[in-house]
Amino acid sequence: MIPFSAPVDDILFSLRDVARADRLPDWDEALASEIIGHFADFAEGVIAPINATGDAEGCRLEDGRVKMPEGFADAFRQLADGGWQGLTAPEDFGGMGLSPVIASAVSEIFSGANHALQMVSSLVPAAVETLLRFGTEKQQQDWIPSMISGETLSTMCLTEPGAGSDLGRIRTTGRRDGEVWRLNGEKIFISGGDQDISDNILHLVLARTGAAEDGVKGLSLFLCDKNSAGDALKITRIEEKLGLHASPTCQMAFDDTPAELIGVEGEGLKAMFTVMNHARIDVSLQGVAHAARASAIATAYAGERQQGRKADGNPAMLSDHADVRRMLDEQRALALGARAMCHVALVEMALGDRPALVDFLTPVCKLFASEAGIRAADLGIQVLGGYGYLTEYGLSQVWRDARITAIYEGANGIHALTTATRGLRFAGGAGADAFAVLIGELGGDEADVTSLLSAWQDWRARLVVAGDPSQEAHDFALLTANLFYRAAWCRIAAAAPEDAAVSTLKPRVLAAPLPVRL
């Protein structure tokens, strides 16, 4: 097993020189470097060492309660005691009040070190933000300090057996019972629906308070915590999964479970999108983390494994062979490029000047970065050959854990459809217009990028008037993502003119064949 090493320098380079985070009014380069470096030390020393063992042991359900793998409770307690659960939470509630851009770097490192533990603890920032935007003062006081301290973790309860991506089919109900609400129904695929590493769990539950025919307009958002629910909330099973074995994916049954309404009745989806949009960017960074980890493992192995001889007769390393070099270069390019795309989107989100652009970039980042993580892990397995197929070097776990990122928080096909429909038409195409401007800012007058942008604009014009854009959505979204990727790489290369490796990768990125025909 090759030990996890956080890609701190790459992250800081991307934030500083590619996304240009110094445009943010509250950006402090020295502070960002210190915090990211501190968390990297924690990740390498505490949470990464239990990643493989947690995957091998997995979670189990005993007497209706989930048991986490050995070492996870202690690691989480250290995480919470270090203040990491309240990184972006307001200082008035006991948080650090730091930039979500800094938190994004912490999240990437966390995912690369131990995706399963990150999954269980990562929804707290979004839950805090939801409470700040939609909760009452009492709800904020009841829950935000508790989540910051690590006493409480949170979940997002949307999916049901008959309602996955189509939330209009949700059948779990919420009914008023005096001063409280009662929930009845079933939720599935709930990450961290139960665990034994925090004292309590706050569930954000989307339930129907209107008529079934109202669709998503009849949905409301509720707060329901494990301790108050008692026997009215049961964990009926945990799923056996391809990956993320140490992250319990629960099926939950609500039986007149007491709950509180958060926000306005019938506007639950509006409130829930606060959680969902945070989660989608977080998933993008999970893809980046897996791409970086796969690249690091494969590069280390290929640089040490002797394989054949060079033309001059001297021993050759695996990395000296052209086909292996090709795969290593693609891994590295994917990790750097996908990270740059996410950081550009995150800085734009923090600036707040171009919200339509952020709405356009979010599904594109999720689509590209998740696929980049899977592709880099697959390439890593190929580089290591038989050893890649074994568990010894960890690439099989990277691939298994990365695979879910293309599925959850909106399957990638849905994000492709969003890009080709709402992304082009909402608010008169303001997001798409801003995207075209961004490509020019990133790619400058690079001929390959300007040519691709012209082709993208032509295709965009056709789709805007198309009766059924869904037939071309997949290919158009891939083109959009690849255009963003290539433009980001122009900024990467411009920011590192003396880096020989970057200078070598840029022309390969720009000349690589597109996965779609124009």
C-alpha positions as CSV (number, residue, x, y, z in Angstrom):
1,M,0.0,0.0,0.0
2,I,1.3,3.4,-1.0
3,P,0.6,5.9,1.9
4,F,-1.8,8.7,1.2
5,S,-0.2,12.1,0.6
6,A,-2.4,15.1,0.3
7,P,-1.8,17.1,-2.9
8,V,-1.5,20.4,-1.0
9,D,0.8,22.1,-3.5
10,D,-1.5,21.3,-6.4
11,I,-4.5,22.5,-4.5
12,L,-2.9,25.8,-3.6
13,F,-1.6,26.3,-7.1
14,S,-5.1,25.8,-8.5
15,L,-6.8,28.1,-6.1
16,R,-4.2,30.8,-6.3
17,D,-3.0,30.8,-9.9
18,V,-5.9,29.2,-11.9
19,A,-9.1,30.2,-10.0
20,R,-7.4,33.4,-8.7
21,A,-9.0,33.2,-5.3
22,D,-7.2,36.4,-4.4
23,R,-10.1,38.2,-6.0
24,L,-12.2,37.3,-3.0
25,P,-12.4,40.1,-0.4
26,D,-11.8,37.7,2.5
27,W,-9.0,35.7,0.9
28,D,-5.9,35.3,3.0
29,E,-3.2,33.2,1.2
30,A,-1.1,32.5,4.3
31,L,-4.2,31.5,6.3
32,A,-5.5,29.2,3.5
33,S,-2.1,27.5,3.2
34,E,-1.8,27.0,7.0
35,I,-5.3,25.5,7.3
36,I,-5.0,23.3,4.3
37,G,-1.6,22.1,5.4
38,H,-2.8,21.4,8.9
39,F,-5.7,19.3,7.7
40,A,-3.5,17.5,5.3
41,D,-1.3,16.4,8.3
42,F,-4.4,15.2,10.1
43,A,-5.7,13.4,7.1
44,E,-2.4,11.6,6.5
45,G,-2.0,10.6,10.1
46,V,-5.5,9.8,11.3
47,I,-8.1,9.2,8.7
48,A,-6.2,7.8,5.8
49,P,-4.7,4.9,7.8
50,I,-8.2,3.5,8.6
51,N,-9.5,3.8,5.0
52,A,-8.5,0.3,3.8
53,T,-9.3,-1.4,7.1
54,G,-12.7,0.3,7.2
55,D,-13.4,-0.9,3.7
56,A,-12.4,-4.4,4.6
57,E,-14.5,-4.5,7.8
58,G,-17.5,-2.5,6.6
59,C,-20.6,-1.6,8.6
60,R,-23.1,-3.9,10.2
61,L,-26.6,-3.7,11.5
62,E,-27.1,-5.1,15.0
63,D,-30.4,-4.9,16.8
64,G,-31.5,-2.0,14.6
65,R,-28.3,0.0,15.1
66,V,-25.4,0.6,12.7
67,K,-21.9,-0.3,13.9
68,M,-19.1,1.6,12.2
69,P,-15.7,0.0,11.6
70,E,-13.0,0.0,14.3
71,G,-11.3,3.4,14.6
72,F,-13.9,5.5,12.9
73,A,-15.5,6.8,16.2
74,D,-12.1,7.9,17.5
75,A,-11.1,9.5,14.2
76,F,-14.4,11.4,14.0
77,R,-14.0,12.6,17.6
78,Q,-10.5,14.0,16.8
79,L,-12.0,15.6,13.6
80,A,-14.7,17.3,15.7
81,D,-12.4,18.3,18.5
82,G,-10.2,20.0,15.9
83,G,-13.1,22.2,14.9
84,W,-13.3,20.9,11.3
85,Q,-17.1,20.3,11.4
86,G,-17.6,24.0,11.9
87,L,-15.0,25.3,9.4
88,T,-17.5,27.5,7.5
89,A,-20.1,28.0,10.3
90,P,-20.6,31.4,11.8
91,E,-18.4,32.3,14.7
92,D,-21.6,33.3,16.7
93,F,-22.5,29.6,16.8
94,G,-19.0,28.4,17.6
95,G,-17.7,27.9,14.1
96,M,-14.6,29.3,12.4
97,G,-16.4,31.4,9.9
98,L,-14.0,30.6,7.1
99,S,-14.4,30.7,3.3
100,P,-16.2,27.8,1.6
101,V,-13.3,27.9,-0.9
102,I,-10.9,26.9,1.9
103,A,-13.4,24.3,3.0
104,S,-13.5,22.9,-0.5
105,A,-9.8,22.1,-0.3
106,V,-10.3,20.4,3.1
107,S,-13.2,18.4,1.5
108,E,-11.0,17.2,-1.4
109,I,-8.3,16.0,0.9
110,F,-10.8,14.3,3.2
111,S,-12.3,12.4,0.3
112,G,-8.9,11.3,-1.0
113,A,-7.9,10.1,2.5
114,N,-11.2,8.4,3.5
115,H,-14.2,8.9,1.2
116,A,-16.5,6.8,3.5
117,L,-15.9,8.8,6.6
118,Q,-16.2,12.0,4.6
119,M,-19.6,10.8,3.3
120,V,-20.9,10.4,6.9
121,S,-19.8,13.8,8.1
122,S,-19.8,16.0,5.0
123,L,-23.5,17.1,5.0
124,V,-23.1,19.2,8.2
125,P,-22.0,22.5,6.4
126,A,-25.0,22.2,4.0
127,A,-27.4,21.5,7.0
128,V,-26.0,24.5,8.8
129,E,-26.5,26.7,5.7
130,T,-30.1,25.4,5.3
131,L,-30.9,26.3,8.9
132,L,-29.3,29.7,8.5
133,R,-31.4,30.5,5.5
134,F,-34.7,28.8,6.3
135,G,-34.7,27.8,10.0
136,T,-36.2,29.7,13.0
137,E,-33.9,31.3,15.5
138,K,-34.8,28.4,17.9
139,Q,-34.0,25.8,15.3
140,Q,-30.7,27.4,14.6
141,Q,-29.8,27.6,18.3
142,D,-31.0,24.0,18.9
143,W,-28.9,22.4,16.1
144,I,-26.1,24.5,14.7
145,P,-23.8,24.5,17.8
146,S,-24.5,20.7,18.2
147,M,-23.4,20.0,14.7
148,I,-20.3,22.2,15.0
149,S,-19.2,20.4,18.1
150,G,-19.7,16.9,16.5
151,E,-22.4,15.9,18.9
152,T,-24.8,15.7,16.0
153,L,-24.3,14.7,12.4
154,S,-26.8,15.2,9.6
155,T,-28.4,13.4,6.7
156,M,-30.4,14.3,3.6
157,C,-33.5,12.1,3.2
158,L,-35.0,12.3,-0.3
159,T,-34.9,9.0,-2.1
160,E,-37.8,6.4,-1.8
161,P,-38.3,3.0,-3.4
162,G,-40.5,4.6,-6.1
163,A,-39.0,8.1,-6.2
164,G,-35.3,8.5,-7.1
165,S,-34.5,11.3,-9.5
166,D,-38.3,12.0,-9.9
167,L,-39.0,13.8,-6.5
168,G,-42.5,14.5,-7.6
169,R,-43.3,10.8,-6.8
170,I,-42.4,11.1,-3.1
171,R,-45.0,9.4,-1.0
172,T,-43.6,9.9,2.6
173,T,-46.1,12.2,4.2
174,G,-46.1,14.9,6.8
175,R,-49.2,15.8,8.8
176,R,-49.8,18.3,11.5
177,D,-50.6,16.9,14.9
178,G,-51.2,19.8,17.3
179,E,-47.9,21.7,17.6
180,V,-45.8,19.0,16.0
181,W,-45.7,17.2,12.6
182,R,-45.8,13.5,12.1
183,L,-43.9,11.7,9.3
184,N,-45.0,8.4,7.8
185,G,-43.2,6.6,5.0
186,E,-40.0,5.1,3.9
187,K,-36.7,6.5,2.7
188,I,-33.8,4.5,1.1
189,F,-30.2,5.1,0.1
190,I,-29.6,7.4,3.1
191,S,-25.9,7.9,3.7
192,G,-25.2,7.8,7.4
193,G,-28.9,7.2,8.2
194,D,-27.6,5.7,11.4
195,Q,-24.1,5.3,12.9
196,D,-22.4,5.1,16.3
197,I,-19.9,7.9,16.0
198,S,-22.1,10.9,17.0
199,D,-24.5,11.2,19.9
200,N,-27.4,12.3,17.6
201,I,-28.4,12.5,14.0
202,L,-30.4,15.3,12.4
203,H,-32.3,14.1,9.4
204,L,-33.5,16.7,6.8
205,V,-36.5,14.9,5.4
206,L,-38.5,15.8,2.2
207,A,-42.1,14.8,2.7
208,R,-45.5,15.4,1.1
209,T,-47.8,17.8,2.8
210,G,-49.9,18.5,-0.3
211,A,-51.9,16.3,-2.6
212,A,-50.1,13.7,-4.7
213,E,-51.1,15.4,-7.9
214,D,-49.3,18.6,-6.7
215,G,-46.0,16.9,-7.6
216,V,-42.9,18.8,-6.2
217,K,-45.1,21.8,-5.2
218,G,-46.7,19.7,-2.5
219,L,-43.4,18.9,-0.7
220,S,-42.1,20.3,2.5
221,L,-38.8,20.0,4.4
222,F,-38.7,18.7,8.0
223,L,-36.2,18.3,10.8
224,C,-36.3,15.0,12.5
225,D,-33.6,13.8,15.0
226,K,-32.8,10.3,16.0
227,N,-32.9,10.8,19.8
228,S,-36.4,12.5,19.8
229,A,-37.8,10.0,17.3
230,G,-37.1,6.9,19.4
231,D,-38.8,3.8,18.2
232,A,-40.9,5.9,15.7
233,L,-37.8,5.8,13.4
234,K,-36.3,2.5,12.5
235,I,-33.3,1.4,10.4
236,T,-34.7,-1.6,8.5
237,R,-31.5,-2.5,6.6
238,I,-28.2,-1.3,5.3
239,E,-27.2,-1.9,1.7
240,E,-24.4,-4.2,0.5
241,K,-22.5,-2.0,-2.0
242,L,-19.8,-2.1,-4.6
243,G,-17.8,0.5,-2.7
244,L,-17.9,2.8,0.3
245,H,-18.2,-0.2,2.6
246,A,-17.5,1.9,5.7
247,S,-20.3,4.4,4.9
248,P,-23.7,3.0,6.0
249,T,-26.3,3.4,3.3
250,C,-29.6,3.0,5.2
251,Q,-33.2,2.1,4.6
252,M,-35.4,4.0,7.1
253,A,-39.0,3.7,8.2
254,F,-41.0,6.6,9.6
255,D,-44.0,5.7,11.7
256,D,-45.7,8.8,13.1
257,T,-42.2,10.2,13.7
258,P,-42.2,13.6,15.4
259,A,-40.7,16.3,13.2
260,E,-40.5,20.1,12.8
261,L,-41.2,22.0,9.6
262,I,-38.3,24.0,8.3
263,G,-39.1,27.0,6.1
264,V,-42.5,27.4,4.4
265,E,-45.0,24.5,3.9
266,G,-45.0,23.4,0.3
267,E,-41.6,25.0,-0.5
268,G,-39.5,22.1,0.7
269,L,-37.7,21.6,-2.6
270,K,-36.5,25.2,-2.5
271,A,-35.0,24.6,0.9
272,M,-33.6,21.2,0.1
273,F,-31.7,22.6,-2.9
274,T,-29.4,24.4,-0.5
275,V,-28.3,21.0,0.6
276,M,-28.3,19.5,-2.9
277,N,-26.2,22.2,-4.6
278,H,-23.6,22.0,-1.8
279,A,-23.6,18.2,-2.2
280,R,-23.1,18.4,-6.0
281,I,-20.0,20.5,-5.8
282,D,-18.7,18.2,-3.0
283,V,-19.2,15.2,-5.3
284,S,-17.3,16.9,-8.0
285,L,-14.4,17.3,-5.6
286,Q,-14.7,13.6,-4.6
287,G,-14.1,12.8,-8.3
288,V,-11.0,15.1,-8.2
289,A,-9.8,13.4,-5.1
290,H,-10.0,10.0,-6.6
291,A,-8.3,11.1,-9.8
292,A,-5.4,12.6,-7.8
293,R,-5.1,9.5,-5.5
294,A,-5.1,7.1,-8.5
295,S,-2.5,9.3,-10.3
296,A,-0.3,9.3,-7.2
297,I,-0.4,5.5,-6.7
298,A,0.2,4.7,-10.4
299,T,3.0,7.3,-10.7
300,A,4.8,6.0,-7.6
301,Y,4.5,2.4,-8.7
302,A,5.5,3.0,-12.3
303,G,8.6,5.0,-11.1
304,E,9.8,2.1,-9.0
305,R,8.9,-1.0,-11.0
306,Q,11.7,-2.2,-13.3
307,Q,10.3,-3.4,-16.6
308,G,12.5,-4.3,-19.6
309,R,15.4,-2.2,-20.9
310,K,15.8,1.1,-22.7
311,A,17.1,1.5,-26.2
312,D,20.6,2.0,-24.8
313,G,20.4,-1.3,-22.9
314,N,20.0,0.2,-19.5
315,P,17.2,-1.1,-17.2
316,A,13.9,0.7,-17.8
317,M,11.3,1.6,-15.3
318,L,7.6,1.0,-16.1
319,S,7.2,4.8,-16.5
320,D,9.8,4.8,-19.3
321,H,7.5,2.9,-21.6
322,A,5.4,5.1,-24.0
323,D,2.1,3.5,-23.4
324,V,2.4,3.7,-19.6
325,R,3.6,7.3,-19.9
326,R,0.4,8.0,-21.9
327,M,-1.8,6.6,-19.2
328,L,0.1,8.4,-16.4
329,D,-0.1,11.7,-18.3
330,E,-3.9,11.3,-18.8
331,Q,-4.4,10.7,-15.1
332,R,-2.3,13.7,-14.1
333,A,-4.1,15.9,-16.7
334,L,-7.5,14.8,-15.5
335,A,-6.7,15.5,-11.9
336,L,-5.3,19.0,-12.5
337,G,-8.0,20.0,-15.0
338,A,-11.0,18.7,-13.1
339,R,-9.7,20.4,-9.9
340,A,-9.2,23.7,-11.8
341,M,-12.8,23.5,-13.2
342,C,-14.2,23.0,-9.7
343,H,-12.1,25.8,-8.2
344,V,-13.2,28.2,-10.9
345,A,-16.8,27.4,-10.2
346,L,-16.3,27.7,-6.4
347,V,-14.6,31.1,-6.6
348,E,-17.3,32.4,-8.9
349,M,-19.9,31.1,-6.4
350,A,-18.1,33.0,-3.6
351,L,-17.8,36.2,-5.6
352,G,-21.5,36.1,-6.4
353,D,-21.2,38.4,-9.4
354,R,-22.3,35.8,-12.0
355,P,-24.9,33.5,-10.4
356,A,-26.2,32.3,-13.8
357,L,-22.7,31.2,-14.6
358,V,-22.5,29.2,-11.3
359,D,-25.8,27.5,-12.1
360,F,-24.4,26.5,-15.5
361,L,-21.1,25.3,-14.3
362,T,-22.3,23.2,-11.4
363,P,-23.7,20.2,-13.4
364,V,-20.8,20.5,-15.9
365,C,-18.3,20.1,-13.0
366,K,-20.2,17.3,-11.5
367,L,-20.4,15.4,-14.8
368,F,-16.7,15.9,-15.8
369,A,-15.0,15.5,-12.4
370,S,-16.9,12.4,-11.4
371,E,-16.1,10.7,-14.7
372,A,-12.5,11.9,-14.4
373,G,-12.1,10.1,-11.0
374,I,-13.5,6.9,-12.5
375,R,-11.3,7.1,-15.6
376,A,-8.1,7.9,-13.6
377,A,-8.8,5.0,-11.3
378,D,-9.4,2.6,-14.2
379,L,-6.1,3.8,-15.9
380,G,-4.3,3.2,-12.6
381,I,-5.4,-0.4,-12.5
382,Q,-4.2,-0.8,-16.0
383,V,-0.8,0.7,-15.2
384,L,-0.3,-1.6,-12.3
385,G,-1.5,-4.6,-14.2
386,G,-2.2,-7.6,-12.0
387,Y,-1.2,-5.7,-8.9
388,G,-3.8,-3.1,-9.8
389,Y,-6.5,-5.8,-9.8
390,L,-5.4,-6.9,-6.3
391,T,-6.3,-4.9,-3.2
392,E,-2.7,-4.5,-2.1
393,Y,-2.1,-1.1,-3.7
394,G,-5.6,0.3,-3.1
395,L,-6.5,1.1,-6.6
396,S,-9.4,-1.3,-6.6
397,Q,-10.9,0.5,-3.7
398,V,-10.4,3.9,-5.4
399,W,-12.3,2.6,-8.5
400,R,-15.1,1.1,-6.4
401,D,-15.5,4.2,-4.2
402,A,-15.3,6.6,-7.2
403,R,-17.9,4.8,-9.2
404,I,-20.8,6.1,-7.2
405,T,-20.0,9.7,-7.9
406,A,-21.5,9.4,-11.4
407,I,-24.7,8.2,-9.9
408,Y,-25.6,10.0,-6.7
409,E,-26.5,13.7,-6.3
410,G,-28.2,13.4,-9.7
411,A,-27.1,10.8,-12.2
412,N,-24.8,12.2,-14.8
413,G,-27.4,11.7,-17.5
414,I,-29.6,14.1,-15.6
415,H,-26.9,16.7,-15.4
416,A,-26.2,16.3,-19.1
417,L,-29.9,16.9,-19.8
418,T,-29.9,20.0,-17.5
419,T,-27.0,21.4,-19.4
420,A,-28.7,21.0,-22.8
421,T,-32.1,22.3,-21.7
422,R,-32.3,24.6,-18.6
423,G,-28.7,25.6,-19.0
424,L,-29.3,27.0,-22.5
425,R,-32.8,28.4,-22.0
426,F,-33.2,29.7,-18.4
427,A,-33.2,33.5,-18.1
428,G,-32.8,33.8,-21.8
429,G,-29.6,31.8,-21.8
430,A,-27.7,34.0,-19.4
431,G,-25.7,31.1,-18.0
432,A,-24.6,29.9,-21.4
433,D,-23.7,33.4,-22.4
434,A,-21.6,33.8,-19.3
435,F,-20.0,30.4,-19.9
436,A,-18.9,31.5,-23.4
437,V,-17.3,34.6,-21.8
438,L,-15.5,32.5,-19.2
439,I,-14.1,30.3,-21.9
440,G,-12.5,33.4,-23.5
441,E,-11.2,34.5,-20.1
442,L,-9.6,31.1,-19.5
443,G,-8.5,30.1,-23.0
444,G,-7.6,33.5,-24.4
445,D,-6.9,33.3,-28.1
446,E,-5.8,29.6,-28.1
447,A,-6.8,28.4,-31.6
448,D,-7.9,24.9,-30.5
449,V,-10.2,26.5,-27.8
450,T,-11.7,29.2,-30.0
451,S,-12.4,26.7,-32.7
452,L,-14.2,24.4,-30.2
453,L,-16.1,27.4,-28.7
454,S,-17.3,28.3,-32.2
455,A,-18.6,24.7,-32.7
456,W,-20.2,24.8,-29.3
457,Q,-22.0,28.0,-30.1
458,D,-23.4,26.5,-33.3
459,W,-24.6,23.5,-31.5
460,R,-26.1,25.6,-28.7
461,A,-28.1,27.6,-31.3
462,R,-29.5,24.4,-32.7
463,L,-30.5,23.0,-29.3
464,V,-32.2,26.2,-28.2
465,V,-34.8,25.8,-30.9
466,A,-34.8,22.0,-31.0
467,G,-38.1,20.3,-30.2
468,D,-36.4,17.5,-28.2
469,P,-32.9,18.4,-27.0
470,S,-32.7,15.2,-25.0
471,Q,-31.6,13.2,-28.0
472,E,-28.3,15.2,-28.2
473,A,-28.0,16.1,-24.5
474,H,-25.3,13.5,-23.7
475,D,-23.0,14.5,-26.6
476,F,-23.5,18.2,-26.1
477,A,-22.8,18.1,-22.4
478,L,-19.6,16.1,-23.1
479,L,-18.6,18.8,-25.5
480,T,-19.4,21.5,-23.0
481,A,-17.3,19.8,-20.3
482,N,-14.4,19.2,-22.6
483,L,-14.4,22.8,-23.8
484,F,-14.3,23.9,-20.1
485,Y,-11.5,21.4,-19.4
486,R,-9.4,22.6,-22.3
487,A,-9.9,26.2,-21.5
488,A,-9.0,25.5,-17.8
489,W,-5.8,23.8,-19.0
490,C,-4.8,27.0,-21.0
491,R,-5.0,28.9,-17.7
492,I,-3.0,26.1,-15.9
493,A,-0.2,26.2,-18.5
494,A,-0.1,30.0,-18.5
495,A,0.2,30.0,-14.7
496,A,3.1,27.5,-14.8
497,P,5.3,28.4,-17.8
498,E,8.4,26.9,-16.3
499,D,6.9,23.6,-15.3
500,A,8.1,21.2,-17.9
501,A,5.5,18.5,-17.1
502,V,2.7,21.0,-17.5
503,S,4.1,22.3,-20.7
504,T,4.2,18.7,-22.0
505,L,0.6,18.0,-20.9
506,K,-1.1,21.0,-22.4
507,P,-0.7,20.2,-26.1
508,R,-1.7,16.6,-25.4
509,V,-4.9,17.9,-23.7
510,L,-5.8,20.2,-26.5
511,A,-5.0,17.7,-29.2
512,A,-6.8,14.7,-27.6
513,P,-9.7,13.5,-29.6
514,L,-13.1,14.5,-28.3
515,P,-15.4,11.8,-27.1
516,V,-18.1,13.2,-29.4
517,R,-18.3,14.1,-33.1
518,L,-18.9,17.7,-33.9
